[in-house]
Amino acid sequence: MLIDHWPLLGLRLNTPRLELRLPSGEELAELADLAAVGVHEPDRMPFSVPWTDLPPTERARSVVQHHWLRLGNWAPDDWALNLAVFEQGRIVGLQTIAARNYAAVREVSTGSWLGLRHQGRGIGTEMRAAVLHLAFAGLDAAEATSGAFIDNPSSFRVSTKLGYEPDGVERLVVRDRVTVLRRLRISRARWEAHRNTEVSISNLTPLPAAARAAGQDTGSVRHSGPFAAAARG
């Protein structure tokens, strides 16, 4: 079976309202259709790469291509996991968690988008809480980072609600204009102090922290699959 060669297909993150997982082919098409309908108002741009400025058909295609690209380029020390977000079986958006040189730095970054009609109901906070739980409880991360442009207060509120702290600013050119990105960072200690969303993880190979918590000798735990590098270093 395909899942035997790509175990991430079995990974599930569940919260009280949501399920996050890799989409099937038809579900990826639904995600692309959702992006085509709209992700934000046209007078602002919440992304450093303005992919949502593409015409609807090209925007939808870019979602599919980007999903395949990240899976095809996956390496244990350089990866990005694009998880479809489901509410009551219906796709509502995308949540990404990514890392480079993870075995050494133990740091992840996140990004996300929701279909316009699903915004304003707390889904963004809940899906970010899910991948933070994956990072800290599942992958033994030390820190996680995010960012929000100054004209994107809703994303900034999600981060502060979850315990992120300011981490400086970055000036970027988006739509041929200079704009300011507010960087944000959360440590394991702050995540533990602020987490209040129940999250469960299914079908993830345990990493050293999880093994230690279970009283196992980490030297005897076998680490395999796409996240294998996270068990080294």
Secondary structure as GFF3:
##gff-version 3
##sequence-region A 1 233
A	DSSP	alpha_helix	2	5	.	.	.	ID=ss1
A	DSSP	three_ten_helix	7	10	.	.	.	ID=ss2
A	DSSP	beta_strand	12	14	.	.	.	ID=ss3
A	DSSP	beta_strand	18	21	.	.	.	ID=ss4
A	DSSP	alpha_helix	25	37	.	.	.	ID=ss5
A	DSSP	three_ten_helix	51	53	.	.	.	ID=ss6
A	DSSP	alpha_helix	56	72	.	.	.	ID=ss7
A	DSSP	beta_strand	78	87	.	.	.	ID=ss8
A	DSSP	beta_strand	90	100	.	.	.	ID=ss9
A	DSSP	alpha_helix	102	105	.	.	.	ID=ss10
A	DSSP	beta_strand	107	114	.	.	.	ID=ss11
A	DSSP	three_ten_helix	116	118	.	.	.	ID=ss12
A	DSSP	alpha_helix	123	133	.	.	.	ID=ss13
A	DSSP	pi_helix	134	138	.	.	.	ID=ss14
A	DSSP	beta_strand	143	149	.	.	.	ID=ss15
A	DSSP	alpha_helix	153	162	.	.	.	ID=ss16
A	DSSP	beta_strand	165	174	.	.	.	ID=ss17
A	DSSP	beta_strand	177	187	.	.	.	ID=ss18
A	DSSP	alpha_helix	188	194	.	.	.	ID=ss19
A	DSSP	beta_strand	200	202	.	.	.	ID=ss20
A	DSSP	alpha_helix	208	213	.	.	.	ID=ss21
A	DSSP	three_ten_helix	218	220	.	.	.	ID=ss22
A	DSSP	three_ten_helix	228	231	.	.	.	ID=ss23
###
